[in-house]
Amino acid sequence: MTRKIALILTIAFLPFFAKAQEVKMGYINSNEVMMLMPEVSDVEKQIAELNEKNQKYLEQMANEIQTKATKYEQERETLTESIRKATEDELNSMYSRYQTTQQTMAQDAQAQQMKLIEPLREKLLAAIDAVAKKNNLYFVFDLASGGVVYKSDKAVDVTSMVKKELGILQ
């Protein structure tokens, strides 16, 4: 008798179990899609222009240092000790400024690139969100980053359950 009841209950709830196990997931290579977006060429152009401008400025600084160093080497033997020391200090200061400027420009260029790419990233994430919702996906994984770029409201966060299972107090 208990077997028949168990069989009937199993048959009755089978569609619910089958539906509960049907979790649709997708994946994307966001780098591939991002590189095909038409706006990327504008971003690349702006970054190239910034890098070219920075490179010209750094070349100008390097030329000034080289000119000063060449003049110093030519006149070194005829200079007094105090002028020699002052010129060496000035050259060291110029070189230090060059290095600092180079680092600052690299950081600024990277920040500018991130600023320009952010709207594209937001557009891509909105498209991923729309596609995931249209296709009833629970998760979309990004092959480029290895992370989740979309999580459905239907997905269950099991963090607290795992903590409880491990006996970790909250």
C-alpha positions as CSV (number, residue, x, y, z in Angstrom):
1,M,0.0,0.0,0.0
2,T,2.8,2.4,0.9
3,R,4.5,1.6,-2.4
4,K,1.4,2.5,-4.3
5,I,1.0,5.8,-2.5
6,A,4.7,6.6,-3.1
7,L,4.3,5.7,-6.8
8,I,1.2,7.9,-7.1
9,L,2.9,10.8,-5.3
10,T,6.0,10.4,-7.5
11,I,4.0,10.4,-10.7
12,A,1.9,13.4,-9.5
13,F,4.9,15.5,-8.6
14,L,7.2,14.4,-11.5
15,P,6.4,17.4,-13.6
16,F,7.3,19.7,-10.7
17,F,10.6,17.9,-10.2
18,A,11.4,18.0,-13.9
19,K,10.7,21.7,-14.1
20,A,12.7,22.4,-11.0
21,Q,15.8,20.8,-12.5
22,E,15.4,22.7,-15.8
23,V,17.9,25.6,-15.3
24,K,18.9,27.3,-18.5
25,M,22.4,28.8,-18.6
26,G,24.3,30.6,-21.3
27,Y,27.7,31.9,-22.0
28,I,29.3,34.8,-23.9
29,N,32.7,35.9,-24.9
30,S,32.3,39.6,-24.1
31,N,35.7,40.6,-25.5
32,E,34.7,39.2,-28.9
33,V,31.4,41.1,-28.9
34,M,33.0,44.3,-27.5
35,M,35.6,44.4,-30.3
36,L,32.8,44.1,-32.9
37,M,30.8,47.1,-31.5
38,P,31.0,50.0,-33.9
39,E,31.8,52.5,-31.0
40,V,35.1,50.7,-30.2
41,S,36.8,52.3,-33.2
42,D,36.0,55.8,-31.8
43,V,37.4,54.8,-28.4
44,E,40.5,53.4,-30.1
45,K,41.0,56.5,-32.1
46,Q,40.7,58.8,-29.0
47,I,43.1,56.7,-27.1
48,A,45.6,56.6,-30.0
49,E,45.4,60.4,-30.2
50,L,46.0,60.8,-26.5
51,N,48.9,58.4,-26.6
52,E,50.4,60.2,-29.6
53,K,50.1,63.6,-27.8
54,N,51.7,62.1,-24.7
55,Q,54.5,60.5,-26.7
56,K,55.3,63.8,-28.4
57,Y,55.4,65.6,-25.0
58,L,57.7,62.9,-23.5
59,E,60.0,63.1,-26.6
60,Q,60.2,66.8,-26.1
61,M,61.2,66.3,-22.4
62,A,63.7,63.6,-23.4
63,N,65.3,65.9,-26.0
64,E,65.6,68.7,-23.4
65,I,67.3,66.3,-21.0
66,Q,69.6,65.0,-23.8
67,T,70.5,68.5,-24.9
68,K,71.4,69.5,-21.4
69,A,73.3,66.3,-20.7
70,T,75.3,66.7,-24.0
71,K,76.2,70.3,-23.1
72,Y,77.2,69.3,-19.6
73,E,79.5,66.5,-20.9
74,Q,81.1,68.9,-23.4
75,E,81.7,71.6,-20.7
76,R,82.2,69.5,-17.7
77,E,86.0,69.9,-17.4
78,T,85.7,73.6,-17.6
79,L,83.0,74.0,-15.0
80,T,83.6,74.8,-11.3
81,E,82.8,72.1,-8.8
82,S,79.6,74.0,-7.6
83,I,78.3,74.5,-11.1
84,R,79.0,70.9,-12.0
85,K,77.1,69.7,-8.9
86,A,74.2,72.1,-9.6
87,T,74.0,70.9,-13.2
88,E,74.1,67.2,-12.2
89,D,71.3,67.9,-9.7
90,E,69.3,69.7,-12.3
91,L,69.8,66.7,-14.8
92,N,68.7,64.3,-12.1
93,S,65.7,66.4,-11.3
94,M,64.8,66.6,-15.0
95,Y,65.1,62.8,-15.4
96,S,63.0,62.3,-12.2
97,R,60.3,64.6,-13.6
98,Y,60.4,62.7,-16.9
99,Q,59.8,59.4,-15.1
100,T,57.0,60.8,-13.0
101,T,55.4,62.4,-16.0
102,Q,55.6,59.1,-18.0
103,Q,54.0,57.2,-15.1
104,T,51.3,59.8,-14.7
105,M,50.5,59.9,-18.4
106,A,50.2,56.1,-18.5
107,Q,47.8,56.1,-15.5
108,D,45.8,58.9,-17.0
109,A,45.6,57.2,-20.4
110,Q,44.4,54.0,-18.7
111,A,41.8,56.0,-16.7
112,Q,40.6,57.7,-19.8
113,Q,40.3,54.4,-21.6
114,M,38.2,53.0,-18.8
115,K,36.0,56.1,-18.8
116,L,35.5,55.7,-22.6
117,I,34.8,52.0,-22.4
118,E,32.3,52.1,-19.5
119,P,29.3,53.2,-21.7
120,L,30.1,50.4,-24.1
121,R,30.3,47.9,-21.2
122,E,27.0,49.1,-19.9
123,K,25.4,48.8,-23.3
124,L,26.8,45.2,-23.6
125,L,25.5,44.3,-20.2
126,A,22.1,45.7,-21.0
127,A,22.0,43.5,-24.2
128,I,23.1,40.5,-22.2
129,D,20.4,41.2,-19.7
130,A,17.7,41.5,-22.4
131,V,18.8,38.3,-24.2
132,A,18.9,36.3,-20.9
133,K,15.4,37.5,-20.0
134,K,14.0,36.7,-23.5
135,N,15.5,33.2,-23.3
136,N,14.6,32.5,-19.6
137,L,18.2,32.0,-18.7
138,Y,19.1,31.8,-15.0
139,F,22.8,32.6,-15.5
140,V,25.1,33.9,-18.2
141,F,28.8,33.3,-17.8
142,D,31.5,35.3,-19.5
143,L,34.3,33.3,-21.1
144,A,36.5,36.4,-21.1
145,S,36.3,37.2,-17.4
146,G,35.3,33.8,-16.1
147,G,32.6,35.3,-14.1
148,V,28.8,35.6,-14.1
149,V,27.5,38.6,-16.0
150,Y,23.8,37.9,-15.5
151,K,21.9,36.3,-12.6
152,S,18.2,35.8,-12.7
153,D,15.9,36.8,-9.9
154,K,14.9,33.2,-9.8
155,A,18.4,32.1,-8.8
156,V,18.9,31.1,-5.2
157,D,21.7,32.5,-3.1
158,V,22.7,29.5,-0.9
159,T,25.4,31.3,1.1
160,S,23.4,31.4,4.3
161,M,22.4,27.7,3.9
162,V,26.1,26.7,3.4
163,K,27.1,28.7,6.5
164,K,24.4,27.0,8.5
165,E,25.6,23.6,7.2
166,L,29.1,24.4,8.2
167,G,28.0,25.7,11.6
168,I,29.3,29.2,10.9
169,L,27.4,31.9,12.9
170,Q,26.4,35.0,11.1
